[in-house]
């Protein structure tokens, strides 16, 4: 099959020039990826240093936030979904980490008939089930939205939202392991409520959250540059081989 495979072969000098440019782009992508790793390493080190300070208390999630879950209105009832305007989130949206948009929407009828409820911006979502990396992952809700029943929603009372998100984000492995032992290896609201997190003073929470979020902005720019470079690589290759 490989022997029979056909592809365009430009003149040798053009091959060399194209290969040199593509190789340089690969090196650039590699450099961006190293920067991503460095920023993530800084985040982890910064977090560890500041939450292991002597005056940092350990509290349960329930001490600082209300924990509840959402629901899924019947998909068979058009009045709950057709022409909906209220964002509704499935568990997979947790991988956005900072949720600012939705692909699915429910109607006011779903709320009026108590088939769903809206959780306010600033809440932290935890995926309670899911394959791969989904279960135990956390996301910060940056808009008002309804959620499905496989999310635990943590509404902050005595804690900063961004700090609470990072407290769970950096505890992913421990939180995920806390679900083991049940038949489905699923989390539930009781397990999430009892989960221990470090709690510094409120001003320190804000400082930690702000610094880590600044790092997220840097990471987003680096990943955007990686995507752009890959897109330019593909575009250049297609242009030359046309």
Secondary structure, 3 states (H helix, E strand, C coil): CCCCCCCCCCCHHHHHHHHHHHHHHHHHHHHHHHHHHHHHHHHHHHHHHHHCCCCCEEEEHHHHEEEEECCCCCCCCHHHCCCCCEEEECHHHHHHCEECCCCEEECHHHHHCCCCCCECCCCEEEECCCCCCCCCCEEEECCCEEECCCEEEEEECCCCHHHHHHHHHCCHHHHHHCCCCCCCCCCCHHHHHHCEEEECCHHHHHHHHHHHHHHHHHHHHHHHHHHHHHHHHHHHHHHHHC
